[in-house]
């Protein structure tokens, strides 16, 4: 029986799309490589959690310099093995849609990670099902999502010990003028400290 190379290639590509699940929307994956370099990967396909080799193969990856307090406008996925790496990659950055994948041994110590502008969160850890959380301002939430007021800064504090358990909960406190006074044990974002704005502080645990 004669073979058709074009048909074979089409079937192969179709199989690959099924396996890796094209999302139709790029995601950014951040992780620290074995050589302690930050890898920034732009991916149009779903990549298995913590599969570094597959990300380097299937995504457009580059070694990126460290820029603290970066803004990410699209979906961001961060793979990490310890809380210090997570803090280095993410603390006080602006992210609306975030997925965190714990790729190292558990349990993780209790620490706080600060995220600005967070609206959607997904958590992954080995031997646990993925957990999702939509963050809304209780007093001003609408069916379209959290309302945005130019005089308010939305900041979320994530307790990293939540990667050790099954629950994912949150509560918010509005009209916080001074985070250091209301929450003295939380890291304080002095870089966005301004007198004409108040904070909506969300604790995720």
C-alpha positions as CSV (number, residue, x, y, z in Angstrom):
1,X,0.0,0.0,0.0
2,X,1.4,3.4,-1.0
3,X,2.0,6.0,1.7
4,X,1.1,9.7,1.6
5,X,3.8,11.8,3.4
6,X,1.5,14.9,3.6
7,X,-1.2,12.8,5.2
8,X,1.3,11.3,7.7
9,X,2.6,14.8,8.6
10,X,-1.0,16.1,9.1
11,X,-1.8,13.1,11.4
12,X,1.4,13.6,13.4
13,X,0.8,17.3,13.9
14,X,-2.9,16.6,14.9
15,X,-1.7,14.0,17.4
16,X,0.8,16.5,18.8
17,X,-1.9,19.2,19.2
18,X,-4.1,16.7,21.1
19,X,-1.3,15.6,23.4
20,X,-0.1,19.1,24.4
21,X,-3.4,20.9,24.2
22,X,-3.1,24.2,22.3
23,X,-4.6,26.9,24.5
24,X,-4.9,29.6,21.8
25,X,-3.4,32.1,24.3
26,X,0.2,32.5,25.3
27,X,1.2,31.9,28.9
28,X,4.5,32.9,30.4
29,X,6.4,30.3,32.5
30,X,9.1,31.4,34.9
31,X,11.5,29.1,36.6
32,X,15.1,28.9,37.8
33,X,17.3,26.5,35.8
34,X,19.9,24.1,37.2
35,X,22.6,26.8,36.5
36,X,20.6,29.3,38.6
37,X,19.5,31.3,35.6
38,X,16.0,32.6,35.3
39,X,14.2,31.1,32.4
40,X,11.3,33.0,30.8
41,X,9.2,30.8,28.4
42,X,6.4,32.0,26.2
43,X,4.1,29.0,25.6
44,X,1.1,28.6,23.3
45,X,0.6,25.0,24.5
46,X,-0.2,23.4,27.9
47,X,2.9,22.2,29.5
48,X,2.9,19.6,32.3
49,X,3.6,21.0,35.8
50,X,7.4,21.3,36.5
51,X,8.4,19.6,33.2
52,X,11.4,21.8,32.5
53,X,12.7,19.8,29.5
54,X,9.3,20.0,27.8
55,X,9.0,23.7,28.4
56,X,12.5,24.3,26.8
57,X,11.4,22.1,23.9
58,X,7.9,23.3,23.2
59,X,8.1,27.0,24.2
60,X,10.0,30.0,23.2
61,X,12.4,30.2,26.1
62,X,15.2,32.6,27.0
63,X,17.5,33.4,29.9
64,X,16.1,36.6,31.5
65,X,17.8,39.0,33.9
66,X,16.2,39.5,37.2
67,X,13.9,42.5,37.3
68,X,12.2,43.0,40.7
69,X,8.5,44.2,40.8
70,X,7.8,43.4,37.1
71,X,4.4,43.7,35.6
72,X,2.8,40.7,33.8
73,X,-0.3,41.5,31.8
74,X,-1.1,37.9,30.6
75,X,-1.3,34.6,32.4
76,X,1.8,33.8,34.5
77,X,2.9,30.4,35.6
78,X,5.8,30.1,38.1
79,X,7.5,26.8,38.9
80,X,9.5,26.8,42.1
81,X,11.2,24.4,44.5
82,X,11.6,26.7,47.6
83,X,10.0,29.8,49.0
84,X,13.2,31.9,48.6
85,X,13.1,31.3,44.8
86,X,9.4,32.0,44.7
87,X,10.0,35.3,46.5
88,X,12.8,36.3,44.2
89,X,10.7,35.7,41.1
90,X,7.4,37.1,42.3
91,X,7.4,39.3,45.4
92,X,5.6,42.6,44.9
93,X,5.1,42.0,41.2
94,X,1.8,43.0,39.4
95,X,0.0,39.9,38.1
96,X,-3.7,39.4,37.4
97,X,-3.8,35.7,36.4
98,X,-1.3,33.5,38.3
99,X,-0.6,29.8,38.6
100,X,2.0,28.6,41.2
101,X,3.4,25.1,40.9
102,X,5.5,23.7,43.7
103,X,8.1,21.4,42.1
104,X,10.2,20.6,45.2
105,X,9.8,18.4,48.3
106,X,7.1,19.4,50.7
107,X,6.2,20.6,53.3
108,X,7.1,24.3,52.6
109,X,7.7,26.7,55.5
110,X,5.2,29.4,56.3
111,X,6.1,32.6,54.6
112,X,4.2,35.5,52.9
113,X,4.4,36.3,49.3
114,X,3.0,39.7,48.2
115,X,1.2,40.1,44.8
116,X,-0.3,43.3,43.4
117,X,-3.5,43.3,41.4
118,X,-4.2,39.6,41.7
119,X,-7.6,38.4,40.4
120,X,-7.2,34.7,39.7
121,X,-5.0,32.1,41.4
122,X,-4.3,28.4,40.7
123,X,-2.2,26.3,43.1
124,X,-0.5,23.0,42.3
125,X,1.6,20.7,44.5
126,X,2.5,17.1,44.1
127,X,-0.1,14.6,45.4
128,X,-2.7,17.3,45.6
129,X,-5.4,18.3,43.2
130,X,-5.1,21.7,41.6
131,X,-7.0,24.4,43.6
132,X,-8.4,27.6,42.1
133,X,-9.5,30.9,43.7
134,X,-11.1,34.0,42.2
135,X,-10.4,37.1,44.3
136,X,-13.1,39.6,44.5
137,X,-13.7,42.6,46.7
138,X,-16.7,41.5,48.7
139,X,-18.3,45.0,49.1
140,X,-17.9,46.0,45.4
141,X,-17.8,42.8,43.4
142,X,-19.9,42.5,40.3
143,X,-20.7,39.7,37.9
144,X,-17.9,41.1,35.7
145,X,-15.4,40.7,38.5
146,X,-13.8,43.0,41.0
147,X,-14.3,46.7,40.5
148,X,-11.3,48.8,39.9
149,X,-11.0,52.2,41.7
150,X,-8.1,54.5,40.8
151,X,-7.7,55.5,44.5
152,X,-7.3,51.9,45.7
153,X,-4.4,49.5,45.4
154,X,-5.2,45.7,45.5
155,X,-2.5,43.6,47.2
156,X,-2.7,40.0,48.1
157,X,-0.6,38.2,50.7
158,X,-0.2,34.4,50.1
159,X,0.8,32.1,53.0
160,X,3.1,29.6,51.3
161,X,2.2,26.9,53.9
162,X,-1.0,26.5,51.9
163,X,0.9,24.2,49.5
164,X,1.0,21.6,52.3
165,X,-2.8,21.2,52.6
166,X,-6.0,20.8,50.7
167,X,-7.7,24.1,51.5
168,X,-7.5,27.5,49.7
169,X,-9.3,30.4,51.3
170,X,-9.1,34.1,51.4
171,X,-10.5,37.2,53.2
172,X,-10.2,40.9,52.3
173,X,-9.9,44.1,54.3
174,X,-10.8,47.4,52.6
175,X,-9.7,51.0,53.2
176,X,-6.3,50.1,54.7
177,X,-4.3,53.3,54.8
178,X,-1.1,51.9,56.4
179,X,-0.4,48.2,55.9
180,X,2.5,48.3,58.4
181,X,0.0,49.4,61.2
182,X,-2.9,47.1,60.3
183,X,-0.7,44.0,59.5
184,X,2.7,44.5,61.2
185,X,3.9,41.0,60.5
186,X,3.4,41.3,56.7
187,X,6.1,42.6,54.3
188,X,5.3,46.2,53.5
189,X,5.5,47.4,49.8
190,X,7.2,50.8,50.3
191,X,7.7,51.0,46.6
192,X,4.0,51.7,46.1
193,X,3.4,53.5,49.3
194,X,1.5,56.7,48.5
195,X,-0.6,59.0,50.7
196,X,-3.5,59.5,48.3
197,X,-4.4,55.8,48.0
198,X,-5.8,53.1,50.2
199,X,-5.2,49.4,50.0
200,X,-7.6,46.5,49.7
201,X,-5.6,43.7,51.4
202,X,-6.4,40.1,50.7
203,X,-5.0,37.3,52.8
204,X,-4.8,33.9,51.0
205,X,-4.3,30.8,53.2
